[in-house]
Amino acid sequence: MPIILVEDLSKVYPVAIKEPGLKGTLRHFFSRTYRNVKAVEGVSFSIESGEVVGFLGANGAGKTTTLKMLTGLIYPSAGTVKVCDRTPFRRETDFLQKITLVMGQKQQLIWDLPVLDSLKINAAVYGIPDKDYRQRVGELTEMLSLQGKLNQPVRKLSLGERMKAELMAALLHQPEVLFLDEPTLGLDVNAQFSVREFLREYNDRYQATVLLTSHYMADITALCKRVLLIHEGLLVYDGSLDGLLDRFAPYREVQVELSNPVSKEKVSAYGEVESIEGQSVRFLVKREELTASVAKILADLQVVDLTVTDPPIEEVIGRVFRTGKV
């Protein structure tokens, strides 16, 4: 039995329609009309215990709405959800003790109090015995490198330290399932790396299941072997990162270093020119045309070096969202 099981999950929001002007305002006040907006439509997937899965989508694609249904914060309009063999929106105590939700733009720590005070409140809420509380705080402090920071008011911590403290508070009850919504949002490169390393170590140590959304593709590529891709409320891909490239990037990236600078017009016949910087040209070439294009480049241009790779995954995802071709 998967630890997360989602079947035909949908969420529809009724949105009031208001016409402009005084007449429209009066009509809106006394007799409103609505239109339905589909935030999530017919989504199905399952996640096994211990998996770390990336959840990708553009802003407004339905990622956060899905996470809120999985954690029981909102009711689905249709479909079924099981997390830890429980129905989330019933918000049963044993279910809540098995999950956690971390949102990078929200905080649960009390701003003016030391981190330890918020941790003690969480321990009381979850009924964690003192011995277990001290042991878990010690383990998480070491894993997150927060030594000497827990007695400081939250407002005096750096953004990276606050995010680590938020993770500590969210994981104090040792949940089986972690729902992480942009946990590295706004952090600098070093802080992002630290959070990613912690999540990898936490998953290895406790075999926790993780569903992670992020706009930083480094988070996804570093932590997730499997990804879900949602577009306009529809789940359009469920599989490996490599498979994502195969499906949505039917081209290869060709990086060419030339002996002399060239114009875009001169090299545009060899593929889609992504960039030209001095003597370096980057093409996107269809996979079926790769051999012929590389041979033509080598024959026609003064090539110093040439490399062929898959395009960066963030470009692949960005192209899907920009063109809407799914």
Buried (B, 14 or more C-beta within 10 A) or exposed (E): EBBBBBEEBBBBEEEEEEEEEEEEEEBBEEEEEEEEEBBBBBBEBBBEBBBBBBBBBBEEBBBBBBBBBBBBBBEBBEBEBBBBEBBBBEEBEEBBBBBBBBBBEEBBBBEEBBBBBBBBBBBEEBEBEEEBBEEBBEBBBEBBEBEEBBEBBBEEBEEBBBBBBBBBBBBBBBBBBBBBBBBBBEBEEEBBBBBBBBBBEBBEEBEBBBBBBBBBBBBBBBBBEBBBBBBBBBBBBBBEBEEBBEBBBEBBBBBBEBEEEBEEEBBEEBBEBBEBEEBBBBBBBEEEBBEEBBEBBEEEBEBEEBEBEBBBBBBBBBBBBEEEEB
